[in-house]
Amino acid sequence: MIRRVLQNNLWLVFVFLSVSGCTAQLPERPTIQYSFQNLTLEQVLNDEVDWSKPEKMKYNFGYWKRFVWVKFELINPSDVPSHYILDIESPWVDEVFLAWKSLGKVETTVFRGTDTHALKEIPHRNPVFSLDLSPNEKRTVYLKIANVGILSAPLRIWTRNSFLDRVERDYIANGIYFGIISALLLYNLLIFISVREKAYLFYCLYLTTLLVNYALLGGFFKQLLIPISTLNVKPYLYTSVNASLLFVGLFSLTFLNLKTVQPKLDRLILGSAVAIGVYSVFSFLIPYHWMEISFIYTFPYFILLLVSAGIYSYWKGVKSSLFFVSAWVTLFVGVIVDSLTKASILPTTTFGRYGVQIGTALEVVLFSLALGRRLRFLLEENLASQNQLSAIRKDFEIARRIQMRILPAEVPKSEHISAIVSYLPLYDIGGDFYDYFETNGNELGIVIADVTGHGVSAALDSSTVKIAFRNAKSFMHSPKELMAEMNQFLCTSLHARFVSAAYFYFDFEAMKLTFTSAGNPPLIFIRDGKVQSAECPGLLLGVRSDFSYEQKEVYLKKGDRLLIFTDGLYENLKPNEDLYSILFPEIRPIVDLPQNEFHQKLLDRLSYIRTVLKDDITFISLDIV
C-alpha cells in the first residue's frame, strides 16, 4: 500500500516535469538597463538618469535596495499590430510603475501588491501588463519596481497567445504539485489516525504549512482564495515559513529518535525549533525586511543542523535516516537552483524555474518513503514484541500453575472449624503464601506469609517459604520454635528479600490457640459481636538468624470468628491511619452476617474505598463451630 501511493506520487512528479517542460518557444528576456537613483518620471523621461550598461542577466537587485528604475526596448518587427504581455515573475512585489511614450503621449500603469483582480488589467498571480505595439513600432518601456525585502524583477515578454498557453500549462504543473502534497498529507494523516505515531502528526503539520507557504509565495492564495481582498499577505509568509521549520524540526526529533541516539543534539534541535516557533508567532511585530534577511541565516543553519542529525543517526544505525538526509539534500539543491535561476546566474530551465516545487515535491516523497520504512520497522518490532509478550504470558501461566500447586488445593477441613480463603495476587502470580498442617481432628497448624516485592520473583521465593514451613513440621506444636526454624532456613536461602509471617496452632481439645508472628498484622477475632485483636511482635524472617520469637495464647469458644490476613488487605486505603481505625469500622456493621456473606462483604467494603490495588491480598476467615 505504501509503495503504491509513493509510486503514484513519483509518477505525478514526472508528469509535473513533463508538463512544465513542454512549453512554447519563449522570446528571450529583454536586455535591461537599471538605476537606483530616486528620480521622478519626468526626470527619467528627460534622460536625467545614470543608467547601467545594458545587461541581459540582471534581474535580482539584492536585499538592501528598496526600489529600482528599469529601462528596456520593445520592438514589433512585423507589419501588423502585435499584442505583448509583460510578466514580472515576482508575485510578492509591492509596487510596479510602468510608463512609456506613444505618439508623443506618456502612458502609465500602476500595480500594487494590495490590488484586487478586479483592478488588475489581466488577472494573474504575477503582476502582468498588456503592451500593444503598432506595425514596426519601437518602444522604450520604463519600470519603477519597489519592494520591501528581496528586490527581484525577472521580466519576460510574451505574445498574448504564448502567454495564455503558458498560463494553462503553469496551472496544470502547479495543480500537480499541490496534488502531490495534498495526497501525501491525506495519506499520512490517515496513517497517524491509525497508529498514533507523533512523527506522522508533525509531518502532516509540515505538509500543511508547505501548502500554505507556496500558496502565499506563488501568489495563489491571493489570486484564488481572496481575489477581491486588498489584504497584503506578505506579513503572513514568514509566519508560515517559520512554522514549517518548527514542525519539520519536531518531526526530525521524533523520526530520528535523537533523545536516545544523541541527547545533546536533541536538545539543540529542540531549542532551535522552539526559538523559530516563537519567532514565527511574533513575525507580525518584526519589519518584513528584517524577517527576510534573518531567514537567509536561519534557514541554512537549521537545514544543515537537521542534515547533520540525519547523518549522525544513520552512522548510529538508524537506517531510515538515509531517506531523511536524501530528502533534505534534494530540497537544498532545488532551492539553490531556483534562487540562482531567479538571479539570472543560471539559464532558465524547467528545473530552475520550478526548483523549489520540484525540490519540495521530491523531498516530501522521500520523507514518506522514510516514514514508510519506519512504519515497517515499527510493525516488525511490534510483531516481535507481541511474540515476546506471548512467550512471557506462557511463562506467567506456567508460573501461575506452579504457584497454584504450591498453595493448598483445598481449605483446612475440621469438625471444629469452618475456613474460607481468598487469595488475590496483584499480578497473575504473587508473593503471598499460606499452608497448613493436619494431624488428627483435634489439631491444626496454619501459616500465612508475605514475601517482600511482587510478581514472578516474589512468587518463586514463596516456594522457598513453603519448603521452610514443611521442613519445620516437627515443631508444629510450638509456634515460636517453628518460626525460629523457618527463620534460620530463610536467612541462608533468600537474598535481599524478607518475609512477614505468622503461624497459628489450634488445640481443639483444650480450645486454645497459640500463635507467633514475624512482622505479620495482628490476629483479629470477633466474640459475642465485639471486635478484638491479639498481637505478637516479631522480626521479619530472613533478617537475623539468631532472633528469638515469642508466642501468645488465646482461649477459644464456639461462635468465635478469627480473621488472618496479610497487610495487602488494608494498606493504601486511608493514609496516616492504623489498621484498627481502618478495619474495625468496616467489620462492626457486618459482624452478625453468616461466614460466607461476611467474608465477601468485608472484601467488597474494603475494595470500595481502595482506589488502586498495590499489593497481594491473602485473607482467611475461620469460624469455631
N, C-alpha and C positions, 0 to 999 in steps of 0.2 A: 504493500500500500504506500509506504513512504517513498520507495524508489519510483513508483509510478507517478506520484504527484510531482516529484522533483524532475523526472524526465519531461513531464508536460511543461514545467516552468522553464527548463533549459531550451525546449523547443520554442517556447514563446520568446526567449531571448534571441534565438536565431532569427525568428520572424521579425523581431524588432530591428535587428541589424539589417535584414534584407529590405524591409520597408523603408527605413531611414536612409539606406544607401541608394535605393532606386529613385533618383530624383532627376528632373530635367536638367539639361546643361545650364549652369548658372553663369551670369556675367561676372567678370572679375570685380572684386571690391574696388571702389573708386580710389584713386590716388588723392590723398588729402594734404592740406597744409593746416597748421593749428597755431593758436596763440593763447597765452594765459593773461593777456592784458585786459584790464577792466575798462572796456570801451562801450560806447553806445552804438546802436545800429547805424546811425548816421556816420559816425567816425569809421566804422567798418566799411560801409559802402563807399566812403570817400578815400578808401585805401590808406587810412592812417595807422595801419596795423603792421607790426613787425612779424610777418608770417615766417614759420619754419620753412625749411626746404621741403619740397614735395616728398611725401613718404607714403608708400603703399601698405606698410605693415604696422603702422602706429595707430592702435585703437584703444590701448589701455594706458591711462594717464596717471595711475597710482592712487594712493590713499590720502595724500595731503592737499591736493588741488580741489577747489570747490566748484570751479566752472572752467570751460574751455570753449574758445571760438574755433570752428572748423570750417574750412572752405574746400569745395571740390567742383570740378567741371562736369556737366552732364550734357551729352550730345545726342541728338537724334539724327542719325546718318541717312534715314530713309526719306522718300519723297511724300510720305503720308504722315499725318499726325500719329504720335506714339503716346501710349499711356504707361507711365512707370510708377512703381511703388518703392518708396524709400522705407526700409525696415531697419530700425535700430534695436539690435538684439539685447536690450537691457530692460526687462520688464519693471525693474525696481527704480529706474532713473526718476529723479524728482521733477525735472522740467526740461523741455526741449523747445527752443525758439527757432523757427525755420523762416528764412527770408530769401527773396530773390528779386531780380529786376526783370520785368516782362513788358515789352513795348513801352519802355521808359517809365513804367509804373512799378512801385515797390509793393510786393505782396508778402504777407506774413501769416504764419500759423503757429499756434502755441499748444503744446501738450504739457499737462501737469499730472503728477502721479495720483492726484485725487480726482482726475477726470473720470466721469462715468462713460460707459459705452454709448450712451445716448448722445454724449457731447463729442465723442471721438469721430473723426472723419471716416475711419474704417475700423469697425470693431475687431480688435485683435488683442492678444495678451501682451504684445510688444507695442511701443509707440511706432505707428506707421503713418506715412503721408503719401497722398496721391500727387504725382507731378506729371502734368500733361504738356508735351512739347510739340510745337508746330514742325512742319517738314524742314529738315536740315537746320533746326534751331540748336544753338549752343547756349547753355545757360550756366551761370555761376550761382551755386547754392551756398548759402551761409547758415550755419547752425551754431546756436549757443546752447551748450549742454551743461546743466547744473545738477549736482548731486552731492548729498552728504554721505560719505563713505567711499567706496570704490568709484572712481570716475572712469567709467568704461563705456565706449560707444562703438561697438562693432557695426559698421554700416554695410548695408547690402542693397543693391539696386536690382529690382525685378521688373520684368514686364508683367502686366496685370495677369495674363494667363498663367505664366510660370509661377507667379506668387500664389494664385489660387490653388494650383496643382500642388505646390509645396505645402501650403497650409493643410490641405487634405491629408497628405502623407504624414505631416508632422503630428496631426491629431491622432492618426492611426498608431504611429510609433509610440506616442506618449500614452495613448489608451492601453497599449500592450504593457507598457512599463507599469502603469497604475494597476493593471490587471494582475501582473506578476506579484506585486507587493500585497495587493488585497487578497489574492488566493492564498498566499503563504500566511498572511495574517489570520484568515478564517481557519485554515487547516491547523495551524499551531494553537489557535485558541481552543479548538475542539480537543486537541491532544491535552492541553492544560486542564480543561474541564474533566477529562478522563483520569489523568494521572496526578493532578495537583502538584506538579513539579514547578518550583519557583522560577527555574531558568526559562520555562516556556512563557510564564507571565511577563517577565521582564523583556523577553524577546518580542512578544506581542505589543507591548507598550513602545518598544523601539520601532517596530514596523509602523505603528500608528503615527508616531512623530515623524518618521520618514515621509509618509504620505502628506502630512501637513507641511513639512519643510519644502518639498518640491512643489506642492500646490501654491505656496507663498512665493518661493523663489522663481518659479517658472511663470508666474502671472495667472495661473489657472484659478486660484482662489478668488481673485478679484473679477476675473472675466466670467467665470461660470457660476459662482455661488453668490456674489454680491455685485451684480453688474450695474445696478443703479445707485450704489452707495458711493459717497465721497470719502469713505474711510481710508486713511493711509495705513496700509498693512505692514509697512516696513518695521515699525517697533515690535511687532509680534514675531518677526522672523527669528531673532536670536533667542527669544524665549523658547521657541520650538526647537531650534538647533541645539541649545544647551540642554534642554530636556532630553533630546536624543542621546547626547553624550552621557547624561546621568543614567538613563535606562540601559544603554549598552554597557556602561561600567558595571552596574548591578548584575546584568546578565553575565558578564565575563567572570565576575567573582563567583557566582553560583555555578556556572558551567565548568570553570577550570578548577573548582574546589580548592581555591587558594588558601582558605583558612587552615586546611590540613597540609597542603603542599608547602606553602611559604607564608606564615602568618604576617611577617613584616611587610611583604609585598601586598598582601591582602589589605592591611591597614592603610598602606599608602594609596592604593587604588580607591578604597572606600572613602578615605578622606578627600581625595581629589574629586571623586564623583559627587560627594555631598557638597563640596565647595562650588562645583559647577552648577549643581541643582539650586543652591542658594542664589548664585549669580543669575540663573535663569529667572527666578522669582522677581528679582529686583532689576531686570533688564529695562523695564519701563522708566526707571528713575535715572538711568545712565544714558548720556548722549549716544545716539546711534553710531556716530563716527567712532567713538571710543570702543563701543561694543565690537565694531567690525575690526578695529585694529587689534583689540585683545584676542579676538578669535584666531587671528593669524598665529598667535603663540600657543593658545590653549589647545587648539585642535591638533597640531602635530605633536605637542607634548603628550597629550592624552592617548593619541593613537600609538605613538612609539612605546608608551608605557604598557598599553594593552598587548601590543605585539610582543614586547619583551616578556610579559607574563605568559603569553601563549607559548613562546619558545621555551621558556623555563619549565612550564608544565609538561610540554612534550618531552623534554630532557628527563623529567622526573617520572615519565611513564604514563602520562595522561594522553593516550593515543589519539582521541578525538580532537585534541587541540591542534593537530596538523591542519584540519579544515579551518579551524578558527584563525590561525595565522595566515593561511592562504586567502581567506575572505578579506582580511584587513589589507594585505598586500594588493589584492585586486582593486579594492576601493581607493587605496592610496595612489595607484597608478592611474586610475580613471580620473581622479581629482586633479592630479598633476597635468595630465594630457589636456583635460578640459581647460584648465587655467592657462596653460601655455598657448592653446589654440585661441582662446579669447583675447590673449595679449598679442596675438599675431606673431608669436615667436615660432610656432609650428604652423604649417599649412593646414587649411581647413579640410578635414576628412570626416567621415561618418563617426569614427571613434572619437575624434577630437571634438566634434560638435555635440555629441551626446556622451561625453566621457563620464560625467557624474552619474547619469542614468544607467549606463552600461555597467559602470563600476559598482553602483549600489545594487543593481539587479543581480549581478553575479555574486556580490557579497552576501545578500540575503539567501540566495540559493545555497551557497557554501555553508552558511550558518545553519540552514535547515538540514543539510547533509550531516553536519556535525551533531546537531540535536538528534537526528535520526540514529546516528551511531550511538550517541549517549543513551537514547531510549532503549536501543537494542541491548547495550551493556546493562542498563538498569533491569530490563526484563530477565536477562540471563542471571544477574545477581539475585533478582527476586526469586527466580526458579530455584537457584542453588540454595537460597535461604529457606524456601519452602521445603525443599528436600531435607535440609539440615533440621528444620523445625519438626518435620515428620519423624526424623530419626530420634530427635530429643523427646518428642511425645511418646514414641515407642519405649524409649528408655525410662521415661517417667511412669508409663503404665507398668513396665516390668518392676520398677522400684516400688510402685504402689502395691502391686500384688505381693511383693516380698514383705513389705511392711504389714500388710493385712495378715500375712502368715505369722509375723512376729507378735501381733496383738492377739488376744484370746479369741477363739472362734465364737464363743458364746459368753454370756454374762454369768457371774457366780450363781450357783443354784444351791439352796439350802432350805430346809423346812423352817428355819428360824429367821430367814432374811429374804427380802424381795429387792432385787437390784435392777436399775436402769442405767445404761451407759450411753453417753453422747460423745462421739469423737469427731471434732470439726477442725481439720488441718487448715492452715492459712492458704497453702497451695495444694496440689494434688496429694502430696505427702507432707508429713510434718515431723517435728521433733518431740512431740508429747508421746508418753508411753504409759500403759497400765498393764498389770498382770495380777494373778492371784494363785495361792496355794490352797488346795483342799486335801484334808486328811480323812476325816470322818464327818459325820453330820454335826458334830459339836465344835468344830474348829474351822477357821477361815482366816487366811492372810492375804491382804490386798496391798499392792504397791502402786503408786502413781508418781510419775516423773516428768520433768520438762527439761530437755536439753537446750542450752542457750543457742540462739540462732533459729533459722527456718530452712525449709526446703530439703534438698537431697542430702546435703552433708549432715544436717541435724538428724534426719531420718536414719542415715547409716549409723550414726553414733548411738541412736536409741536402741539399735540391735545389740550394741555393746552393753548398754544398761540391762537389757534382758538377760544377757549372759551372766552379768554380775549378780543379778537377782536370783537366777537359777542356781548359781554356784553357792549362794549363801543360804540354801534351803534348810540346812541343818540348824540354822539359828532362827527358824520361823517363829518359835515361841518367845523369842527375846528381841523385840524391835530394835533396841539400841545396839545390840551385838550384830544383828543383821545389817543395819545401816553402816556400822563401822567396817564390816567385812566388804560391803559393796564399795565403800569409800576407798579402801586400800587397793582394791582391784582397779577402780576407775582412775586413781592417781597415776597408775602405770600404763593405762590403756588409752586415755584421752589426751589429746594435745591441744592446748589453747581453748579448751571448752570446759564448761562446768555444768552441773546438773542439780536442779532443785528436785527434791523427792520427799515422799512421806510413806511410812509403812504402818498398816493398821492390822493388829492381831485380835480376832474376835474369839472369846471363850464363852460359848453359849451355855455351858453348864453353870459357870459362875456368873453369867450375864455381865461380863466385864470386857471392855475394850481397852487394849494397851496400844499406844502409838508413839511414834517418834517422827521427827521432821528434820529435813536438811534444807531449810530455806523455802519450804512449801507454804502456801497460805494456810491459815488456821482451819481446824475442823469446825463446821457449823452443824448444830443439831437442834431439832425442834422437839420440844417436850411440853405436852399439855397446852399447846397453842402458843408457847413462848419460844422466841428465837434466842439461842445461846451459842457460845463459841468456846473452844478449848484450843490452846496454843502451846507448842513445844518448840522453842527456838533451837536452831542448829545451823552449822556452817554448810554451805553448798558442797556437794560431792565433787571430788577431784581437785580440791584446793590444798588440803593438808592431810597427809595420810595418817597422822597420829592423833587426829581430833577425836575426842570422846563425846558421844552423843547421849542425850538424856531421853527418858521416856515418861509418858504421863498415862494415867489410868482414868477411865470414865465408866461408871456403872450404868448398865443399860436396863431398860424396862420395855415391855411390849408397848407398841404405839410410837416409839421414838423414830424420828426420821433424821438420818445423817446425810450431810452434803460434803462430798470430797471433790476437789477441783484444782486445776492449775490456774495460774494468775491471768491467763488469757480471758477467763470468764468475766472479769471485772475491770481489768486495766484499760486505759484510754477511753473510759466512759465519762468521768467527771474529773477534770484536772484539779489538783490540790485537795482532793477528798480521799479519806482512807476507805479500806474495804468495808468496814461496818456501816459507814454513812452511805455507801453506795448500795450494798446488797440488802441490808436489813429492811429498808423502806420498800424494796421490791418483793421481799419474801413475806412480810407480815400480812399483806392483804390476801394471800393465797394459801396460807398455812393449812386451811381446812379442806383443801381440794384433795381428791384421790391422787395417789402417787403418779400415775401416768399423766394426768392432766396438770398436776403441779409441776412436774419435771419440764414439760413442754411450755407451759405458761411462763415459767421463770426465764427460760431461754428466749421466748418471744418478747418479754418485757425488757430484757437487757438488750436484745437486738434492736428494739425500737429506739433506744437512746444512744446506741452505738452508731456513729457516723461511718466509720471505716474499720473493718476487721484488720488488726495489725499483728495478731498472734494466734498460735494454735490454741484450741479450747478442748479440754477434756473435763467432763462433768459426770460424776457418779452420784446418784441418789439411792440411799439404802433405807428401807423400812424394816424395823424389827417387828416380827409377827409372832 
